[in-house]
Amino acid sequence: MEDRFVWMTTRRIKPGMLTDFERAWRPDPYPSGLRQAFAYWSADGQEVVGVSMWDSREACDAWRASEAEARRRDAIA
């Protein structure tokens, strides 16, 4: 079993915006230390749970503090 840091988020999405959200949710560039990421949507497409697995908490925190992640969060909003 490998040690990984898991980061989970839950968001509500405006009706009809799931496709736009999904496009913006994908990080660019791909973060260093990110191993896997999954998104799970509610049946009505208005709630999403994101789960990402990282090499370490430090790798996740570095991404969360990055300019690329700030741009991604703005696009998601």
Secondary structure, 3 states (H helix, E strand, C coil): CCCCEEEEEEEECCCCCHHHHHHHHCCCCCCCCEEEEEEEECCCCCEEEEEEEECCHHHHHHHHCCHHHHHHHHHHC
